[in-house]
Structures are given as structure tokens and as C-alpha cells.
Amino acid sequence: MTELLDPAPRIRVRLGPDGSPTHLESAAGWQPVSQILDRWRIDCDWWRDRIAREYWRLLLDDELALECYQDHASGDWFIQRIYD
């Protein structure tokens, strides 16, 4: 079961040398990323308001899986989905 967050809340992310997320900030502090489960990029709607995002499915502390993305236009990060 998943929970879609709409609107997606903005989060702070620490990146490793290769640009991949290593930590996400939550109310409990910085949470380490245990594993990157998947990664993909979306570039669409160039004829209107362009959407350019890089999505990441991450596992935090070997317990919580979530989907987040970086909006390449603003550079901001957001959590879009939480997996049970």
C-alpha cells in the first residue's frame, strides 16, 4: 500500500559526490539513505510549463521506502509517495 502526498512537501536532501541522495531531513533529524531502489527522469510538456524532474525511490534505515524527486527548474526536492 502506498500513500500519495498531494501536494508533495518540500524536503532538504544531502547529496553524495555522485549527486545521489545520502540523507533526507525529517522532524526526527537527518535520516540516512540505506539503498537507492530506483531512479528515473521525466522531461515533458516542453510546449507549456516544462516539467523536468529526477525521481528517486529510496530506502531509509532499511525500514521506510519512499519516492522523492528533484525539480530541475528550481533545484528543490519533494517527497511524493511513501510505501508501507
MOFEN-V161118 format. One record per pair of residues at least 24 apart in sequence whose C-alpha atoms are under 8 Angstrom apart, sorted by the first residue. I is the first residue (numbers start at 1). J is the second residue. Records with the same first field share a line. If there is no record, write none. Layout:
I=J, J
This chain:
1=83, 84
2=81, 82, 83, 84
3=81, 82, 83
4=80, 81, 82
5=79, 80, 81, 82
6=80
7=80
8=78, 79, 80
9=78, 79, 80
10=76, 77, 78, 79
11=76, 77, 78, 79
12=77
13=77
31=60, 61
32=60, 61
33=58, 59, 60, 61
34=58, 59, 60, 61, 62
35=59, 60, 62
